[in-house]
Amino acid sequence: PPPAADPAAAAPPRPHQLPPPRTLRFQVQRGEQQGEGVWRWAPQGDRYEASLTATLDGRPLIDQRSQGGFDAQGLAPVREVERQGRASARAVNFQRDKGLVSFSGSAREVALPEGAQGRLSWLPQLLAVLAGTEGWAVGSELTVPVAGSDGELDDWRWVLADRQAPSGGAALHWVREARRAYDHRIDLWLEVNSPHWPLEWQWQRMPGGNAVRWTRLPEPP
């Protein structure tokens, strides 16, 4: 395995402002299939839990769980578990004491970068970083290292593409382009004002995949 990161070479603290607890419900659509999803963000003290679940036409689409704490970079996940459809669950373990990321579905281990996230914790981390430094202009870029349950760890490069929601209202439209064949492009529309709660997002495998669209549902009065 690669050597653990040198603590003396730690990155400087990253400005961030953690979002408060929130549960949001979404309409989920892929082609003609429809369903509902729930995103839950639950920080408490020096720990957090987060989850994302969804069904399409009554069948499971995704079930993600993340838990961890916080450090100078923002979220510091310890373990993430992901189940897609009816497949077996797979986990990503952030071994902070060893400076490594390991995967239940692979013998591979990789060095743990500063600020690394999982495929669920990246969203509240992005909200925290955006709130920590206001005034993001179109063309701004933001990079977040993300580890996935398939054994990959990539830098997710986000670009603020425009400030318009699909409905025509104001929003921060961030785009993460696919980096290779069969990777995902992600479009994310956030509220303009802090804490920048998500309004919509869309994942699409490139090339040729069916887009999965999440649209936030109105909350009960």
Protein Blocks (a to p, Z undefined) as FASTA:
>chain_A
ZZdddfklpccdddddddddddddddddehjbccddddddddehjbccddddddeehiaf
bdcdddddddfklpadfbdcddehjbccddddddfknopacdfkbcbdcdddehiacfkl
mmmmmmmmmmmmghiaehiacddddddfkopacddddddfbjcdfkopacdddddddfbe
hiacddddddfbdghiafbdcddddehiacdddddddddZZ
